[in-house]
Amino acid sequence: MLLLRRAMADDVPFLVSTDLLVDLQDETDDTSRSAPAYAEGWGEHERAEHRAKIAAYVDDADKGAWVYEDTERMRNVGLIMCWFRDRRREPRTAATDFLFRFIDESVLPPDGCFCEVFQLWVDPAYRRRGLASALKRQVEDESRQRGIGMIYTHTRERNAHVVELNRKLGYVEVRRGPMWDDVARVSLVKWLMM
Ligand SMILES: CC(C)(COP(=O)(O)OP(=O)(O)OC[C@H]1O[C@@H](n2cnc3c(N)ncnc32)[C@H](O)[C@@H]1OP(=O)(O)O)[C@@H](O)C(=O)NCCC(=O)NCCS
């Protein structure tokens, strides 16, 4: 059985290694590379910092993480991580301002509350079965429960299938072009019916 559930402390190693894997494969176009190889150049401090950043998606009240578990095989086969933000109340730091170096704040709802998707991944053996769509709908449900009316996400322009996945779920494009590097990215938002 495939079970969609909230991520727990025990899931953090899976979240950490998958986050590294997705970023590595995205950057290198090499889906055979493994996460540990990517992190080989990292020192203890960088590993601990990355682990803490990912664990926050499980621990912090303004973040959320869900996994798909194949209960028969007792392994996780999908994940989504997101950040529930309140632009009017959150502290202004390099981390909270980062997105707004590229995105105009006018795309946000008037109350400044929105959900930012941080990571989405489904095991290759389980793809095209609607798992990613269900994970994204889970984030929509949680956002509505928190009174949040908009979800923001971005992906590389060349990931046309991810753009299509989002379009099917009702996302609309709000920006296209390079952000923090020279890679063209597509920014999309979905307005939620409350
Ligand atoms: C992108 C990803 C999360 C999609 O997961 P998934 O569970 O296969 O997605 P879904 O089954 O919910 O797909 C929904 C729709 O999106 C589109 N889609 C998804 N993957 C596609 C693909 N490889 N090719 C074409 N269309 C695709 C289709 O329209 C699909 O509907 P359909 O199957 O009825 O045609 C998965 O491929 C993945 O983990 N990729 C690597 C990590 C990644 O790119 N994450 C996103 C970073 S922004």
Ligand as a Chemical Component Dictionary entry (heavy atoms), coordinates in Angstrom:
data_LIG
# 
_chem_comp.id                   LIG 
_chem_comp.type                 NON-POLYMER 
_chem_comp.pdbx_formal_charge   0 
_chem_comp.three_letter_code    LIG 
# 
loop_
_chem_comp_atom.comp_id 
_chem_comp_atom.atom_id 
_chem_comp_atom.alt_atom_id 
_chem_comp_atom.type_symbol 
_chem_comp_atom.charge 
_chem_comp_atom.model_Cartn_x 
_chem_comp_atom.model_Cartn_y 
_chem_comp_atom.model_Cartn_z 
_chem_comp_atom.pdbx_ordinal 
LIG C1  C1  C 0 8.585  15.647 -11.409 1  
LIG C2  C2  C 0 8.141  14.450 -10.565 2  
LIG C3  C3  C 0 8.051  14.863 -9.110  3  
LIG C4  C4  C 0 6.755  13.972 -11.080 4  
LIG O1  O1  O 0 6.287  12.926 -10.230 5  
LIG P1  P1  P 0 5.083  11.960 -10.684 6  
LIG O2  O2  O 0 4.566  11.301 -9.455  7  
LIG O3  O3  O 0 5.537  11.085 -11.792 8  
LIG O4  O4  O 0 4.022  13.008 -11.249 9  
LIG P2  P2  P 0 2.455  12.741 -11.525 10 
LIG O5  O5  O 0 2.225  11.284 -11.762 11 
LIG O6  O6  O 0 1.659  13.382 -10.451 12 
LIG O7  O7  O 0 2.267  13.530 -12.900 13 
LIG C5  C5  C 0 1.168  14.396 -13.130 14 
LIG C6  C6  C 0 1.256  14.927 -14.556 15 
LIG O8  O8  O 0 2.476  15.660 -14.753 16 
LIG C7  C7  C 0 2.985  15.428 -16.079 17 
LIG N1  N1  N 0 4.235  14.655 -16.008 18 
LIG C8  C8  C 0 4.853  14.213 -14.881 19 
LIG N2  N2  N 0 6.004  13.577 -15.196 20 
LIG C9  C9  C 0 6.104  13.620 -16.553 21 
LIG C10 C10 C 0 7.070  13.141 -17.487 22 
LIG N3  N3  N 0 8.175  12.481 -17.090 23 
LIG N4  N4  N 0 6.862  13.375 -18.817 24 
LIG C11 C11 C 0 5.767  14.030 -19.239 25 
LIG N5  N5  N 0 4.789  14.505 -18.400 26 
LIG C12 C12 C 0 4.967  14.309 -17.079 27 
LIG C13 C13 C 0 1.927  14.608 -16.791 28 
LIG O9  O9  O 0 1.020  15.526 -17.385 29 
LIG C14 C14 C 0 1.295  13.866 -15.638 30 
LIG O10 O10 O 0 -0.012 13.443 -15.917 31 
LIG P3  P3  P 0 -0.236 12.039 -16.714 32 
LIG O11 O11 O 0 0.653  11.006 -16.088 33 
LIG O12 O12 O 0 -1.693 11.768 -16.499 34 
LIG O13 O13 O 0 0.145  12.308 -18.132 35 
LIG C15 C15 C 0 9.153  13.263 -10.730 36 
LIG O14 O14 O 0 9.351  13.012 -12.092 37 
LIG C16 C16 C 0 10.485 13.546 -10.074 38 
LIG O15 O15 O 0 10.660 13.287 -8.893  39 
LIG N6  N6  N 0 11.462 14.058 -10.855 40 
LIG C17 C17 C 0 12.797 14.363 -10.318 41 
LIG C18 C18 C 0 12.764 15.485 -9.323  42 
LIG C19 C19 C 0 12.144 16.742 -9.870  43 
LIG O16 O16 O 0 12.316 17.114 -11.043 44 
LIG N7  N7  N 0 11.405 17.414 -8.979  45 
LIG C20 C20 C 0 10.788 18.695 -9.276  46 
LIG C21 C21 C 0 11.793 19.755 -9.042  47 
LIG S1  S1  S 0 11.076 21.356 -9.232  48 
# 
loop_
_chem_comp_bond.comp_id 
_chem_comp_bond.atom_id_1 
_chem_comp_bond.atom_id_2 
_chem_comp_bond.value_order 
_chem_comp_bond.pdbx_ordinal 
LIG C1  C2  SING 1  
LIG C2  C3  SING 2  
LIG C2  C4  SING 3  
LIG C2  C15 SING 4  
LIG C4  O1  SING 5  
LIG O1  P1  SING 6  
LIG P1  O2  DOUB 7  
LIG P1  O3  SING 8  
LIG P1  O4  SING 9  
LIG O4  P2  SING 10 
LIG P2  O5  DOUB 11 
LIG P2  O6  SING 12 
LIG P2  O7  SING 13 
LIG O7  C5  SING 14 
LIG C5  C6  SING 15 
LIG C6  O8  SING 16 
LIG C6  C14 SING 17 
LIG O8  C7  SING 18 
LIG C7  N1  SING 19 
LIG C7  C13 SING 20 
LIG N1  C8  SING 21 
LIG N1  C12 SING 22 
LIG C8  N2  DOUB 23 
LIG N2  C9  SING 24 
LIG C9  C10 SING 25 
LIG C9  C12 DOUB 26 
LIG C10 N3  SING 27 
LIG C10 N4  DOUB 28 
LIG N4  C11 SING 29 
LIG C11 N5  DOUB 30 
LIG N5  C12 SING 31 
LIG C13 O9  SING 32 
LIG C13 C14 SING 33 
LIG C14 O10 SING 34 
LIG O10 P3  SING 35 
LIG P3  O11 DOUB 36 
LIG P3  O12 SING 37 
LIG P3  O13 SING 38 
LIG C15 O14 SING 39 
LIG C15 C16 SING 40 
LIG C16 O15 DOUB 41 
LIG C16 N6  SING 42 
LIG N6  C17 SING 43 
LIG C17 C18 SING 44 
LIG C18 C19 SING 45 
LIG C19 O16 DOUB 46 
LIG C19 N7  SING 47 
LIG N7  C20 SING 48 
LIG C20 C21 SING 49 
LIG C21 S1  SING 50 
# 
